[in-house]
Amino acid sequence: MEVQTSDLKQVRKAAGLTQAQLAQLTGVSRQTIIATERGDYAPSVYLALRIARALNTTVEEIFSLKEETQ
């Protein structure tokens, strides 16, 4: 299964935060936020929870699992 993070950018923008601001709030680099938004990086559970808390939402609102087709 693959983690989809396509909603992160939308939720972040709706919260009025820049990538740098979200990075600072969650204790990671701006590059980590960029990679997560692009889907190049799947965050740990701990980071996903910190992101959700910083955006005042749930992890499920931001991240989902994409089922692999066989």
C-alpha positions in Angstrom: 0.0 0.0 0.0 1.1 3.5 -0.8 0.5 6.6 1.3 -1.3 9.4 -0.5 -0.7 12.9 0.7 -2.4 14.9 -2.0 -4.7 16.7 0.6 -1.8 18.0 2.6 -1.1 21.0 0.4 -4.8 21.9 0.3 -5.3 21.6 4.0 -2.1 23.6 4.7 -3.2 26.4 2.4 -6.7 26.5 3.9 -5.0 26.9 7.3 -3.1 29.9 5.9 0.3 28.4 6.5 3.4 28.4 4.3 5.5 25.3 4.0 8.1 27.0 6.1 5.6 27.8 8.9 4.3 24.2 8.9 7.8 22.9 9.0 8.6 25.1 12.0 5.4 24.1 13.8 6.2 20.4 13.3 9.9 20.4 13.9 11.0 19.3 10.5 12.7 21.0 7.5 10.7 22.8 4.7 12.1 20.2 2.4 10.4 17.4 4.4 7.1 19.2 4.0 7.7 19.7 0.3 8.6 16.0 -0.2 5.5 14.9 1.8 3.2 17.1 -0.2 4.6 15.7 -3.5 4.2 12.2 -2.2 8.0 11.5 -2.3 8.1 10.9 1.5 5.7 9.0 3.7 5.8 10.6 7.2 6.1 8.5 10.3 3.0 8.2 12.5 4.5 10.6 14.9 5.1 13.3 12.2 1.7 12.7 10.7 0.1 13.3 14.1 2.2 16.5 14.5 1.1 17.7 11.1 -2.5 17.0 11.8 -2.3 18.8 15.1 -0.6 21.8 13.6 -3.4 22.0 11.0 -6.1 21.4 13.5 -7.5 18.4 11.7 -7.2 14.6 11.7 -4.5 12.4 10.1 -7.3 10.7 8.1 -8.2 14.1 6.6 -4.7 14.6 5.2 -3.3 11.1 4.6 -4.9 8.0 3.1 -3.8 4.6 1.8 -3.9 3.8 -1.8 -4.7 0.1 -2.4 -2.4 -1.6 -4.9 -4.1 -3.3 -7.8 -2.9 -6.8 -8.6 
